[in-house]
Amino acid sequence: MHDENYYKVEGAVLTIGQVGKRSGVAASALRFYEKKGLIKSIRNAGGQRRYSREVLRRVAVIKTAQRLGMPLGEIAAAFSDLPERRTATMEDWLQLSSNWRKNLDARIERLSLLRNQLDDCIGCGCLSLKCCPLRNPHDVAAEEGPGALLFEQPPAKEDIAT
């Protein structure tokens, strides 16, 4: 929890309703983001949440990252490197976006490989065929052990037939 004096020095504080209205994010989502450590608030004497204005930038970044398909865990990890008591600078953002770019490039590559394999899919939906080109090319999963291992992690690049 932040020091209440910090909020007074930096300017007006915002209620959860104000943050929701300005950001377009529901109050329940803001409470969830706070629970996950993505944003922070202080409590006033009545126990109500109060946010610094910097939270609006963080919420905008969260929304953008989510639209890009970034899981909240990755967003939280990226935010852990950002300063808590000031708005992120251009240098901070460049570092954050550089890390995300690598992740997005890897996702794009996996999705492109998946798209290129769709023609070989018979569309049965079972994903359990030994020869399924999408999830188990060359029955590589049998070597990894029992269970639904294919759904725990994406196939390695070298396992996807091109």
Secondary structure by P-SEA (a helix, b strand, c coil): cccaaaaaaacccccaaaaaaaacccaaaaaaaaaaccbbbbbcccbbbbbccaaaaaaaaaaaaaaacccaaaaaaaaccccccccccaaaaaaaaaaaaaaaaaaaaaaaaaaaaccccccccccccccccccccccccccccccccccccccccccccc
